[in-house]
């Protein structure tokens, strides 16, 4: 880690460490054999987390056949890893909801971008591979832009130098010119400071399409494509909208067929609106 990035993380007190519940969820996320009792022990000690988790579990997105009234019921019906993933998402919500003046993002804008990317990445990852891919894709999509949280403060004083409604490459170049590093690089270092598992660090660092290493595989492809989809739909997370022609050109390298992407693009606004509505928000 460069000295300047290390110093930036240390000096940004609100980001120097994750809240305790979120840290506990992260440890459980990386344990494929986690026991139900450990999951419940963390969730049931946090009333706010429990309430939001039940709202999500009862949302139309999961389509359960009966109402869920407790964390234990949710865990039985959806499985340990799904519940841990949802709990992690709700605990990250407070971190991602704030406004980011440097990126001209109002309150909730980054949260909507992150959650939309998580939902789209989950769908793409489910096309092949085990259930574990779905949970990892959701988590990776949710946290892919955490570097913007770190860069917001130093960039605010140089707001006029960050181009409005820019594309990905322009944004990354501007960040690097101003600070010496971009939000993907900064996000990866922040993820390391937060003790995120290596696969998440990799996705955060390379989510703008660096697929040079074949072993990066499905997870990185899914999140990178999902990030483009949310921007195409207008939830840009600090970048401008992507036009039709550019979107299809940019998403092509990730190898997803148009017959797969078009239904996802049509369905995603409804899925995101439904999930947000469940927790009392709207697009």
Backbone as CSV, one residue per row, in Angstrom:
resi,resn,N_x,N_y,N_z,CA_x,CA_y,CA_z,C_x,C_y,C_z
1,UNK,0.851,-1.193,0.000,0.000,0.000,0.000,0.886,1.243,0.000
2,UNK,0.549,2.225,-0.867,1.340,3.449,-0.888,1.163,4.199,0.425
3,UNK,2.192,4.992,0.774,2.136,5.736,2.035,0.954,6.679,2.052
4,UNK,0.682,7.337,0.927,-0.404,8.311,0.895,-1.761,7.651,1.082
5,UNK,-1.960,6.477,0.484,-3.220,5.772,0.666,-3.363,5.262,2.088
6,UNK,-2.281,4.735,2.638,-2.293,4.252,4.018,-2.629,5.383,4.972
7,UNK,-2.015,6.542,4.746,-2.283,7.705,5.597,-3.719,8.185,5.445
8,UNK,-4.245,8.120,4.220,-5.615,8.557,3.977,-6.599,7.671,4.738
9,UNK,-6.388,6.359,4.697,-7.266,5.437,5.424,-7.195,5.707,6.927
10,UNK,-5.985,5.879,7.443,-5.801,6.106,8.872,-6.421,7.425,9.321
11,UNK,-6.395,8.428,8.435,-6.882,9.757,8.815,-8.387,9.911,8.634
12,UNK,-9.006,8.985,7.923,-10.456,9.041,7.705,-11.110,8.196,8.784
13,UNK,-11.325,8.806,9.931,-11.716,8.056,11.133,-12.986,7.244,10.939
14,UNK,-13.950,7.785,10.181,-15.208,7.073,10.014,-15.069,5.840,9.131
15,UNK,-13.920,5.707,8.442,-13.701,4.557,7.578,-12.529,3.686,8.021
16,UNK,-11.852,4.079,9.075,-10.653,3.341,9.474,-10.968,1.917,9.922
17,UNK,-12.195,1.699,10.386,-12.615,0.345,10.733,-14.121,0.213,10.535
18,UNK,-14.572,-1.009,10.289,-15.995,-1.271,10.107,-16.697,-1.383,11.455
19,UNK,-18.017,-1.089,11.509,-18.775,-1.354,12.734,-18.659,-2.826,13.117
20,UNK,-18.759,-3.107,14.405,-18.531,-4.458,14.904,-19.438,-5.488,14.233
21,UNK,-20.737,-5.180,14.097,-21.659,-6.139,13.493,-21.269,-6.440,12.060
22,UNK,-20.875,-5.409,11.321,-20.471,-5.603,9.932,-19.219,-6.464,9.847
23,UNK,-18.277,-6.238,10.753,-17.060,-7.050,10.780,-17.389,-8.515,11.071
24,UNK,-18.317,-8.734,11.984,-18.698,-10.109,12.308,-19.380,-10.782,11.115
25,UNK,-20.222,-10.017,10.409,-20.874,-10.562,9.224,-19.847,-10.922,8.157
26,UNK,-18.825,-10.076,7.988,-17.797,-10.346,6.991,-17.074,-11.658,7.295
27,UNK,-16.773,-11.900,8.549,-16.110,-13.157,8.921,-17.001,-14.358,8.602
28,UNK,-18.302,-14.214,8.843,-19.222,-15.310,8.553,-19.393,-15.518,7.056
29,UNK,-19.333,-14.407,6.285,-19.458,-14.508,4.830,-18.385,-15.405,4.238
30,UNK,-17.219,-15.364,4.808,-16.084,-16.106,4.254,-15.983,-17.536,4.797
31,UNK,-17.034,-17.952,5.499,-17.052,-19.305,6.070,-18.212,-20.079,5.449
32,UNK,-17.903,-20.917,4.463,-18.951,-21.651,3.748,-19.660,-22.680,4.613
33,UNK,-19.079,-23.036,5.743,-19.674,-24.051,6.615,-20.178,-23.454,7.927
34,UNK,-20.463,-22.153,7.905,-20.871,-21.474,9.126,-22.125,-22.124,9.722
35,UNK,-22.142,-22.254,11.032,-23.266,-22.884,11.729,-24.366,-21.865,11.993
36,UNK,-25.602,-22.333,11.970,-26.749,-21.458,12.176,-26.675,-20.728,13.507
37,UNK,-26.194,-21.406,14.537,-26.146,-20.794,15.861,-25.232,-19.569,15.881
38,UNK,-24.133,-19.613,15.133,-23.218,-18.465,15.071,-23.871,-17.296,14.350
39,UNK,-24.600,-17.590,13.281,-25.294,-16.537,12.531,-26.340,-15.865,13.411
40,UNK,-27.154,-16.668,14.073,-28.212,-16.125,14.919,-27.646,-15.334,16.088
41,UNK,-26.541,-15.779,16.630,-25.925,-15.094,17.767,-25.569,-13.654,17.423
42,UNK,-25.094,-13.423,16.203,-24.732,-12.060,15.778,-25.979,-11.247,15.459
43,UNK,-26.890,-11.832,14.673,-28.057,-11.091,14.194,-28.995,-10.705,15.337
44,UNK,-29.272,-11.639,16.226,-30.283,-11.395,17.253,-29.817,-10.432,18.338
45,UNK,-28.537,-10.093,18.355,-28.045,-9.088,19.298,-28.208,-7.667,18.761
46,UNK,-28.645,-7.546,17.506,-28.791,-6.239,16.867,-30.232,-6.079,16.386
47,UNK,-31.103,-5.422,17.189,-32.525,-5.311,16.840,-32.779,-4.647,15.487
48,UNK,-32.007,-3.607,15.169,-32.183,-2.919,13.890,-31.843,-3.843,12.732
49,UNK,-30.758,-4.573,12.873,-30.361,-5.526,11.834,-31.429,-6.604,11.671
50,UNK,-31.941,-7.106,12.761,-32.976,-8.140,12.704,-34.208,-7.634,11.969
51,UNK,-34.639,-6.414,12.291,-35.836,-5.846,11.661,-35.653,-5.686,10.156
52,UNK,-34.508,-5.127,9.745,-34.260,-4.932,8.312,-34.099,-6.256,7.580
53,UNK,-33.501,-7.225,8.243,-33.336,-8.540,7.641,-34.691,-9.190,7.374
54,UNK,-35.609,-9.074,8.333,-36.940,-9.657,8.157,-37.699,-8.960,7.031
55,UNK,-37.522,-7.650,6.900,-38.157,-6.933,5.793,-37.671,-7.466,4.450
56,UNK,-36.361,-7.653,4.339,-35.792,-8.156,3.084,-36.220,-9.597,2.823
57,UNK,-36.205,-10.430,3.855,-36.587,-11.830,3.691,-38.041,-11.961,3.254
58,UNK,-38.885,-11.008,3.672,-40.302,-11.037,3.314,-40.600,-10.282,2.017
59,UNK,-39.578,-9.774,1.355,-39.793,-8.999,0.128,-40.149,-9.916,-1.032
60,UNK,-40.754,-9.324,-2.052,-41.151,-10.088,-3.239,-39.951,-10.699,-3.941
61,UNK,-38.772,-10.128,-3.744,-37.566,-10.613,-4.412,-37.299,-12.070,-4.065
62,UNK,-37.603,-12.471,-2.818,-37.355,-13.852,-2.406,-38.582,-14.744,-2.557
63,UNK,-39.745,-14.153,-2.662,-40.944,-14.909,-2.994,-41.245,-16.088,-2.088
64,UNK,-40.992,-15.932,-0.786,-41.292,-17.033,0.137,-42.801,-17.256,0.233
65,UNK,-43.187,-18.497,0.470,-44.614,-18.836,0.456,-45.341,-18.427,1.724
66,UNK,-44.608,-18.081,2.754,-45.260,-17.608,3.980,-44.422,-16.507,4.616
67,UNK,-45.053,-15.703,5.441,-44.365,-14.608,6.101,-43.337,-15.137,7.102
68,UNK,-42.215,-14.471,7.162,-41.143,-14.851,8.075,-41.204,-13.948,9.296
69,UNK,-41.244,-14.533,10.490,-41.409,-13.743,11.699,-40.199,-13.659,12.597
70,UNK,-39.142,-14.382,12.265,-37.942,-14.357,13.100,-36.720,-14.629,12.252
71,UNK,-35.564,-14.240,12.770,-34.310,-14.508,12.078,-34.104,-16.011,11.914
72,UNK,-34.526,-16.776,12.893,-34.376,-18.236,12.828,-35.207,-18.814,11.673
73,UNK,-36.450,-18.338,11.529,-37.291,-18.801,10.421,-36.675,-18.430,9.081
74,UNK,-36.173,-17.211,8.980,-35.553,-16.750,7.735,-34.363,-17.628,7.381
75,UNK,-33.598,-17.972,8.387,-32.415,-18.791,8.171,-32.808,-20.186,7.676
76,UNK,-33.855,-20.759,8.255,-34.302,-22.094,7.848,-34.790,-22.083,6.400
77,UNK,-35.524,-21.037,6.017,-36.131,-20.986,4.693,-35.156,-20.573,3.597
78,UNK,-34.206,-19.699,3.922,-33.312,-19.165,2.900,-31.899,-19.732,2.963
79,UNK,-31.523,-20.305,4.097,-30.184,-20.865,4.219,-29.218,-19.920,4.898
80,UNK,-28.200,-20.491,5.523,-27.239,-19.705,6.306,-26.566,-18.609,5.491
81,UNK,-26.015,-18.979,4.325,-25.210,-18.018,3.570,-26.052,-16.894,2.991
82,UNK,-27.264,-17.198,2.550,-28.146,-16.139,2.045,-28.470,-15.137,3.148
83,UNK,-28.751,-15.630,4.342,-29.073,-14.758,5.466,-27.862,-13.927,5.868
84,UNK,-26.684,-14.536,5.892,-25.473,-13.772,6.211,-25.243,-12.687,5.172
85,UNK,-25.467,-13.003,3.895,-25.292,-12.018,2.825,-26.259,-10.861,2.989
86,UNK,-27.515,-11.164,3.261,-28.513,-10.114,3.458,-28.194,-9.266,4.691
87,UNK,-27.768,-9.927,5.751,-27.421,-9.199,6.972,-26.236,-8.276,6.725
88,UNK,-25.269,-8.752,5.968,-24.121,-7.910,5.624,-24.582,-6.713,4.802
89,UNK,-25.505,-6.932,3.868,-26.014,-5.837,3.040,-26.706,-4.774,3.883
90,UNK,-27.533,-5.204,4.824,-28.233,-4.221,5.649,-27.262,-3.461,6.546
91,UNK,-26.218,-4.139,7.005,-25.250,-3.459,7.872,-24.364,-2.500,7.083
92,UNK,-24.147,-2.795,5.784,-23.369,-1.886,4.934,-24.191,-0.697,4.464
93,UNK,-25.523,-0.820,4.559,-26.385,0.237,4.054,-26.080,1.599,4.645
94,UNK,-25.890,1.663,5.948,-25.616,2.945,6.597,-24.315,3.563,6.090
95,UNK,-23.339,2.716,5.773,-22.054,3.211,5.277,-22.188,3.770,3.866
96,UNK,-23.033,3.143,3.048,-23.142,3.502,1.635,-24.213,4.545,1.342
97,UNK,-25.043,4.892,2.325,-26.175,5.783,2.053,-25.809,7.267,2.020
98,UNK,-24.713,7.653,2.601,-24.404,9.071,2.725,-24.134,9.756,1.394
99,UNK,-24.280,11.082,1.352,-23.973,11.828,0.120,-22.466,11.891,-0.112
100,UNK,-22.069,11.969,-1.372,-20.663,12.106,-1.746,-20.535,13.338,-2.628
101,UNK,-20.192,14.469,-1.996,-20.163,15.742,-2.709,-19.166,15.729,-3.859
102,UNK,-18.022,15.070,-3.668,-16.985,15.081,-4.706,-17.472,14.428,-5.996
103,UNK,-18.361,13.462,-5.856,-18.898,12.755,-7.024,-20.279,13.267,-7.420
104,UNK,-20.716,14.351,-6.762,-22.019,14.970,-7.032,-23.155,13.958,-6.829
105,UNK,-23.030,13.174,-5.760,-24.028,12.154,-5.445,-24.812,12.552,-4.207
106,UNK,-26.137,12.606,-4.340,-26.999,12.894,-3.202,-27.066,11.670,-2.287
107,UNK,-27.647,11.877,-1.114,-27.837,10.767,-0.181,-28.563,9.626,-0.882
108,UNK,-28.135,8.418,-0.668,-28.699,7.176,-1.197,-28.279,6.842,-2.633
109,UNK,-27.662,7.788,-3.350,-27.323,7.517,-4.752,-26.306,6.381,-4.883
110,UNK,-25.256,6.407,-4.069,-24.266,5.330,-4.131,-24.876,4.013,-3.659
111,UNK,-25.723,4.070,-2.659,-26.409,2.885,-2.144,-27.251,2.227,-3.233
112,UNK,-28.005,3.031,-3.980,-28.833,2.490,-5.055,-27.967,1.879,-6.156
113,UNK,-26.880,2.564,-6.497,-25.951,2.025,-7.495,-25.362,0.693,-7.016
114,UNK,-24.948,0.656,-5.761,-24.330,-0.551,-5.210,-25.327,-1.702,-5.137
115,UNK,-26.530,-1.423,-4.662,-27.532,-2.477,-4.527,-27.988,-2.969,-5.901
116,UNK,-28.147,-2.044,-6.862,-28.495,-2.455,-8.223,-27.415,-3.331,-8.838
117,UNK,-26.155,-2.960,-8.621,-25.044,-3.764,-9.126,-25.036,-5.139,-8.462
118,UNK,-25.311,-5.182,-7.168,-25.348,-6.458,-6.446,-26.426,-7.379,-7.001
119,UNK,-27.612,-6.829,-7.259,-28.711,-7.640,-7.783,-28.397,-8.149,-9.187
120,UNK,-27.860,-7.274,-10.036,-27.533,-7.683,-11.404,-26.412,-8.709,-11.408
121,UNK,-25.400,-8.506,-10.572,-24.284,-9.449,-10.502,-24.752,-10.817,-10.010
122,UNK,-25.694,-10.820,-9.067,-26.246,-12.083,-8.562,-26.909,-12.862,-9.686
123,UNK,-27.687,-12.147,-10.494,-28.366,-12.805,-11.620,-27.352,-13.381,-12.604
124,UNK,-26.351,-12.604,-12.963,-25.361,-13.062,-13.945,-24.546,-14.237,-13.402
125,UNK,-24.194,-14.174,-12.131,-23.403,-15.250,-11.528,-24.200,-16.536,-11.415
126,UNK,-25.518,-16.430,-11.331,-26.357,-17.622,-11.177,-26.504,-18.388,-12.487
127,UNK,-26.060,-17.796,-13.597,-26.190,-18.462,-14.890,-25.298,-19.693,-14.975
128,UNK,-24.235,-19.691,-14.189,-23.350,-20.854,-14.156,-22.678,-20.908,-12.795
129,UNK,-22.287,-22.079,-12.381,-21.573,-22.209,-11.122,-22.485,-22.490,-9.950
130,UNK,-21.920,-22.725,-8.788,-22.670,-23.116,-7.588,-23.376,-21.933,-6.931
131,UNK,-24.217,-22.242,-5.936,-24.933,-21.226,-5.162,-23.974,-20.229,-4.535
132,UNK,-22.811,-20.688,-4.155,-21.801,-19.814,-3.553,-21.494,-18.613,-4.443
133,UNK,-21.563,-18.807,-5.783,-21.310,-17.704,-6.705,-22.312,-16.578,-6.533
134,UNK,-23.588,-16.936,-6.288,-24.635,-15.924,-6.111,-24.337,-15.038,-4.903
135,UNK,-24.015,-15.665,-3.789,-23.783,-14.909,-2.566,-22.542,-14.028,-2.699
136,UNK,-21.493,-14.574,-3.284,-20.274,-13.788,-3.459,-20.488,-12.642,-4.436
137,UNK,-21.266,-12.883,-5.488,-21.536,-11.830,-6.471,-22.332,-10.690,-5.849
138,UNK,-23.311,-11.034,-5.018,-24.097,-9.991,-4.346,-23.189,-9.140,-3.466
139,UNK,-22.370,-9.792,-2.668,-21.473,-9.062,-1.769,-20.489,-8.199,-2.550
140,UNK,-19.892,-8.776,-3.590,-18.913,-8.035,-4.381,-19.552,-6.846,-5.084
141,UNK,-20.765,-7.043,-5.620,-21.458,-5.925,-6.256,-21.777,-4.816,-5.270
142,UNK,-22.100,-5.205,-4.063,-22.457,-4.233,-3.036,-21.277,-3.341,-2.651
143,UNK,-20.079,-3.897,-2.604,-18.925,-3.149,-2.077,-17.957,-2.684,-3.160
144,UNK,-18.274,-2.885,-4.441,-17.284,-2.630,-5.491,-16.802,-1.188,-5.539
145,UNK,-17.622,-0.242,-5.089,-17.267,1.181,-5.189,-16.889,1.812,-3.851
146,UNK,-16.474,1.031,-2.866,-16.171,1.618,-1.561,-15.006,2.608,-1.629
147,UNK,-14.203,2.530,-2.674,-13.104,3.481,-2.810,-13.584,4.918,-2.904
148,UNK,-14.793,5.118,-3.416,-15.337,6.483,-3.518,-15.600,7.073,-2.133
149,UNK,-15.915,6.227,-1.165,-16.078,6.709,0.209,-14.770,7.304,0.715
150,UNK,-13.688,6.662,0.359,-12.365,7.085,0.827,-11.882,8.334,0.107
151,UNK,-12.173,8.446,-1.186,-11.662,9.567,-1.977,-12.543,10.816,-1.903
152,UNK,-13.749,10.665,-1.368,-14.663,11.805,-1.334,-14.062,13.018,-0.630
153,UNK,-13.460,12.787,0.524,-12.933,13.899,1.317,-11.805,14.658,0.616
154,UNK,-10.754,13.996,0.133,-9.689,14.746,-0.536,-10.102,15.336,-1.875
155,UNK,-11.119,14.752,-2.530,-11.553,15.271,-3.829,-12.516,16.447,-3.697
156,UNK,-13.182,16.580,-2.553,-14.166,17.662,-2.393,-13.544,19.033,-2.601
157,UNK,-12.312,19.204,-2.172,-11.654,20.508,-2.307,-11.224,20.776,-3.739
158,UNK,-11.300,19.758,-4.593,-10.891,19.905,-5.987,-12.049,19.541,-6.911
159,UNK,-13.267,19.868,-6.476,-14.467,19.448,-7.177,-14.476,19.916,-8.627
160,UNK,-13.951,21.129,-8.872,-13.979,21.666,-10.225,-13.070,20.888,-11.176
161,UNK,-12.183,20.051,-10.628,-11.267,19.288,-11.472,-11.812,17.916,-11.852
162,UNK,-12.884,17.501,-11.202,-13.478,16.206,-11.503,-14.612,16.431,-12.500
163,UNK,-14.492,15.933,-13.728,-15.489,16.249,-14.768,-16.865,15.702,-14.430
164,UNK,-17.922,16.508,-14.574,-19.276,16.025,-14.299,-19.753,15.084,-15.405
165,UNK,-20.583,14.114,-15.021,-21.187,13.183,-15.979,-20.161,12.561,-16.914
166,UNK,-19.009,12.191,-16.363,-17.948,11.610,-17.182,-18.128,10.097,-17.308
167,UNK,-17.401,9.490,-18.236,-17.442,8.034,-18.345,-16.407,7.416,-17.414
168,UNK,-16.364,6.086,-17.379,-15.476,5.394,-16.452,-14.021,5.805,-16.628
169,UNK,-13.545,5.751,-17.869,-12.126,6.022,-18.108,-11.760,7.452,-17.756
170,UNK,-12.659,8.396,-18.039,-12.397,9.799,-17.692,-12.342,9.983,-16.178
171,UNK,-13.244,9.314,-15.470,-13.276,9.422,-14.013,-12.002,8.851,-13.393
172,UNK,-11.620,7.665,-13.836,-10.410,7.037,-13.300,-9.173,7.878,-13.583
173,UNK,-9.112,8.434,-14.788,-7.968,9.266,-15.160,-7.921,10.541,-14.323
174,UNK,-9.094,11.171,-14.115,-9.152,12.400,-13.327,-8.743,12.141,-11.881
175,UNK,-9.254,11.065,-11.298,-8.880,10.720,-9.921,-7.366,10.520,-9.803
176,UNK,-6.801,9.787,-10.754,-5.361,9.511,-10.723,-4.543,10.781,-10.911
177,UNK,-5.003,11.655,-11.788,-4.280,12.918,-12.025,-4.289,13.804,-10.790
178,UNK,-5.401,13.808,-10.070,-5.545,14.683,-8.906,-4.842,14.104,-7.670
179,UNK,-5.042,12.798,-7.439,-4.581,12.184,-6.186,-3.420,11.206,-6.339
180,UNK,-3.212,10.712,-7.543,-2.170,9.716,-7.742,-2.679,8.293,-7.718
181,UNK,-3.985,8.109,-7.498,-4.614,6.786,-7.503,-6.098,6.984,-7.746
182,UNK,-6.775,5.929,-8.207,-8.204,6.037,-8.493,-9.031,5.284,-7.452
183,UNK,-10.356,5.355,-7.587,-11.218,4.787,-6.543,-11.170,3.264,-6.507
184,UNK,-10.859,2.612,-7.635,-10.739,1.154,-7.622,-9.507,0.729,-6.825
185,UNK,-8.396,1.408,-7.051,-7.173,1.120,-6.295,-7.360,1.437,-4.817
186,UNK,-7.963,2.588,-4.540,-8.190,2.982,-3.149,-9.150,2.025,-2.449
187,UNK,-10.184,1.585,-3.184,-11.144,0.655,-2.604,-10.515,-0.672,-2.232
188,UNK,-9.600,-1.141,-3.066,-8.916,-2.401,-2.769,-8.071,-2.282,-1.506
189,UNK,-7.392,-1.156,-1.347,-6.568,-0.972,-0.151,-7.453,-0.826,1.094
190,UNK,-8.583,-0.147,0.951,-9.515,-0.033,2.078,-10.074,-1.407,2.429
191,UNK,-10.384,-2.210,1.419,-10.886,-3.562,1.654,-9.859,-4.407,2.409
192,UNK,-8.587,-4.246,2.071,-7.533,-4.954,2.799,-7.472,-4.491,4.250
193,UNK,-7.616,-3.173,4.465,-7.595,-2.644,5.831,-8.781,-3.167,6.634
194,UNK,-9.889,-3.429,5.951,-11.081,-3.970,6.600,-11.056,-5.502,6.674
195,UNK,-9.961,-6.113,6.232,-9.803,-7.573,6.266,-10.825,-8.312,5.409
196,UNK,-11.176,-7.710,4.254,-12.022,-8.406,3.302,-11.232,-9.577,2.713
197,UNK,-11.911,-10.652,2.329,-11.209,-11.789,1.710,-10.604,-11.383,0.359
198,UNK,-9.548,-12.081,-0.064,-8.827,-11.704,-1.289,-9.702,-11.596,-2.532
199,UNK,-10.720,-12.465,-2.679,-11.534,-12.402,-3.893,-12.297,-11.082,-3.983
200,UNK,-12.713,-10.526,-2.843,-13.393,-9.232,-2.861,-12.417,-8.100,-3.177
201,UNK,-11.237,-8.163,-2.607,-10.206,-7.157,-2.900,-9.942,-7.118,-4.399
202,UNK,-9.827,-8.293,-5.019,-9.550,-8.389,-6.453,-10.663,-7.771,-7.279
203,UNK,-11.909,-8.083,-6.962,-13.036,-7.544,-7.719,-13.103,-6.029,-7.574
204,UNK,-12.925,-5.518,-6.375,-12.955,-4.075,-6.148,-11.872,-3.388,-6.978
205,UNK,-10.695,-3.978,-7.015,-9.571,-3.361,-7.721,-9.744,-3.407,-9.240
206,UNK,-10.452,-4.425,-9.747,-10.500,-4.651,-11.204,-11.902,-4.533,-11.794
207,UNK,-12.848,-3.913,-11.083,-14.235,-3.949,-11.550,-14.509,-3.089,-12.774
208,UNK,-13.522,-2.332,-13.218,-13.715,-1.567,-14.451,-13.186,-2.300,-15.670
209,UNK,-13.100,-3.633,-15.568,-12.913,-4.413,-16.769,-11.556,-4.999,-17.010
210,UNK,-10.681,-5.016,-16.029,-9.372,-5.623,-16.197,-9.497,-7.136,-16.029
211,UNK,-9.685,-7.837,-17.138,-9.874,-9.285,-17.098,-8.656,-10.009,-17.660
212,UNK,-7.486,-9.476,-17.373,-6.268,-10.033,-17.949,-5.977,-11.436,-17.445
213,UNK,-6.463,-11.771,-16.254,-6.153,-13.066,-15.661,-7.388,-13.975,-15.741
214,UNK,-7.315,-15.059,-16.506,-8.480,-15.934,-16.686,-9.033,-16.481,-15.372
215,UNK,-8.153,-16.662,-14.377,-8.618,-17.247,-13.124,-9.548,-16.309,-12.347
216,UNK,-9.610,-15.034,-12.759,-10.537,-14.117,-12.095,-11.980,-14.541,-12.342
217,UNK,-12.244,-15.083,-13.528,-13.458,-15.801,-13.818,-14.775,-15.081,-13.651
218,UNK,-15.775,-15.891,-13.300,-17.164,-15.461,-13.336,-17.471,-14.277,-12.427
219,UNK,-16.920,-14.280,-11.237,-17.268,-13.244,-10.267,-16.911,-11.856,-10.782
220,UNK,-15.703,-11.694,-11.266,-15.274,-10.397,-11.780,-16.054,-10.018,-13.032
221,UNK,-16.303,-10.981,-13.911,-17.098,-10.704,-15.115,-18.495,-10.224,-14.732
222,UNK,-19.105,-10.915,-13.776,-20.473,-10.587,-13.382,-20.566,-9.179,-12.794
223,UNK,-19.655,-8.838,-11.904,-19.700,-7.516,-11.260,-19.365,-6.411,-12.254
224,UNK,-18.390,-6.636,-13.110,-18.013,-5.623,-14.095,-19.167,-5.333,-15.047
225,UNK,-19.829,-6.379,-15.528,-20.974,-6.196,-16.411,-22.147,-5.553,-15.675
226,UNK,-22.385,-5.982,-14.433,-23.484,-5.420,-13.641,-23.272,-3.936,-13.383
227,UNK,-22.033,-3.538,-13.149,-21.715,-2.127,-12.951,-22.104,-1.310,-14.179
228,UNK,-21.826,-1.836,-15.365,-22.215,-1.155,-16.602,-23.736,-1.073,-16.744
229,UNK,-24.411,-2.146,-16.362,-25.870,-2.171,-16.480,-26.508,-1.101,-15.615
230,UNK,-26.058,-0.963,-14.375,-26.657,0.047,-13.496,-26.403,1.455,-14.031
231,UNK,-25.224,1.682,-14.593,-24.943,2.996,-15.176,-25.811,3.247,-16.404
232,UNK,-26.012,2.222,-17.211,-26.877,2.324,-18.385,-28.309,2.682,-17.973
233,UNK,-28.737,2.151,-16.828,-30.094,2.422,-16.341,-30.204,3.752,-15.606
234,UNK,-29.077,4.463,-15.441,-29.119,5.788,-14.835,-28.747,5.847,-13.379
235,UNK,-28.277,4.736,-12.808,-27.821,4.725,-11.406,-26.300,4.692,-11.423
236,UNK,-25.692,5.815,-11.794,-24.292,5.809,-12.179,-23.255,5.812,-11.098
237,UNK,-23.580,6.140,-9.885,-22.567,6.134,-8.850,-21.434,7.111,-9.090
238,UNK,-21.737,8.218,-9.771,-20.705,9.233,-9.991,-20.275,9.393,-11.428
239,UNK,-20.805,8.555,-12.321,-20.528,8.701,-13.739,-21.821,9.048,-14.463
240,UNK,-21.694,9.556,-15.656,-22.869,9.922,-16.429,-23.550,8.714,-17.048
241,UNK,-24.722,8.906,-17.634,-25.434,7.797,-18.271,-24.672,7.275,-19.486
242,UNK,-24.858,5.997,-19.762,-24.225,5.362,-20.911,-25.266,5.212,-22.014
243,UNK,-24.948,5.666,-23.199,-25.861,5.528,-24.322,-25.942,4.085,-24.795
244,UNK,-26.975,3.809,-25.586,-27.245,2.451,-26.062,-26.049,1.835,-26.787
245,UNK,-25.525,2.542,-27.760,-24.444,1.991,-28.578,-23.189,1.737,-27.745
246,UNK,-22.841,2.712,-26.891,-21.633,2.556,-26.071,-21.804,1.434,-25.056
247,UNK,-23.000,1.327,-24.480,-23.224,0.265,-23.503,-22.958,-1.109,-24.112
248,UNK,-23.548,-1.380,-25.271,-23.384,-2.705,-25.873,-21.945,-2.957,-26.297
249,UNK,-21.246,-1.888,-26.691,-19.827,-2.048,-27.031,-19.001,-2.342,-25.784
250,UNK,-19.302,-1.649,-24.685,-18.523,-1.815,-23.449,-18.784,-3.144,-22.764
251,UNK,-20.021,-3.641,-22.853,-20.377,-4.869,-22.133,-19.993,-6.124,-22.923
252,UNK,-19.761,-5.984,-24.214,-19.472,-7.140,-25.073,-18.288,-7.985,-24.597
253,UNK,-17.164,-7.370,-24.133,-16.014,-8.190,-23.730,-16.298,-9.164,-22.580
254,UNK,-17.379,-8.945,-21.846,-17.657,-9.817,-20.703,-18.386,-11.099,-21.105
255,UNK,-18.793,-11.177,-22.377,-19.257,-12.443,-22.924,-20.690,-12.832,-22.630
256,UNK,-21.517,-11.908,-22.163,-22.917,-12.240,-21.907,-23.752,-11.938,-23.150
257,UNK,-24.582,-12.886,-23.520,-25.390,-12.754,-24.719,-26.489,-11.703,-24.515
258,UNK,-26.828,-11.026,-25.588,-27.872,-10.000,-25.516,-29.203,-10.586,-25.065
259,UNK,-29.454,-11.840,-25.403,-30.705,-12.472,-24.980,-30.761,-12.677,-23.470
260,UNK,-29.607,-12.661,-22.829,-29.538,-12.742,-21.371,-29.643,-11.346,-20.757
261,UNK,-28.951,-10.379,-21.357,-28.859,-9.047,-20.772,-30.145,-8.238,-20.907
262,UNK,-30.828,-8.341,-22.046,-32.029,-7.509,-22.229,-33.123,-7.818,-21.211
263,UNK,-33.447,-9.077,-20.933,-34.449,-9.347,-19.884,-33.997,-8.855,-18.508
264,UNK,-32.703,-8.966,-18.223,-32.190,-8.483,-16.941,-32.341,-6.974,-16.841
265,UNK,-32.012,-6.270,-17.902,-32.143,-4.812,-17.915,-33.590,-4.392,-17.704
266,UNK,-34.514,-5.148,-18.282,-35.940,-4.828,-18.132,-36.442,-5.127,-16.723
267,UNK,-35.917,-6.176,-16.106,-36.408,-6.612,-14.804,-35.754,-5.880,-13.642
268,UNK,-34.515,-5.423,-13.823,-33.745,-4.890,-12.699,-34.398,-3.692,-12.001
269,UNK,-34.960,-2.709,-12.723,-35.608,-1.594,-12.005,-36.707,-2.055,-11.057
270,UNK,-37.484,-3.042,-11.488,-38.551,-3.553,-10.632,-37.985,-4.267,-9.413
271,UNK,-36.915,-5.053,-9.618,-36.295,-5.760,-8.492,-35.716,-4.780,-7.478
272,UNK,-35.037,-3.751,-7.976,-34.433,-2.779,-7.069,-35.504,-1.968,-6.351
273,UNK,-36.517,-1.543,-7.084,-37.610,-0.780,-6.473,-38.300,-1.603,-5.402
274,UNK,-38.497,-2.893,-5.681,-39.149,-3.762,-4.712,-38.321,-3.931,-3.454
275,UNK,-37.040,-4.122,-3.614,-36.185,-4.300,-2.452,-36.089,-3.016,-1.636
276,UNK,-35.951,-1.878,-2.331,-35.884,-0.591,-1.629,-37.199,-0.287,-0.929
277,UNK,-38.323,-0.590,-1.593,-39.627,-0.343,-0.998,-39.818,-1.133,0.281
278,UNK,-39.253,-2.313,0.324,-39.362,-3.154,1.513,-38.710,-2.512,2.724
279,UNK,-37.623,-1.778,2.498,-36.921,-1.140,3.619,-37.230,0.355,3.698
280,UNK,-38.344,0.764,3.051,-38.832,2.121,3.212,-38.149,3.161,2.362
281,UNK,-37.600,2.772,1.214,-36.959,3.729,0.316,-37.573,3.597,-1.070
282,UNK,-37.194,4.517,-1.952,-37.624,4.443,-3.342,-36.532,4.993,-4.239
283,UNK,-36.613,4.641,-5.495,-35.636,5.149,-6.459,-35.890,6.624,-6.760
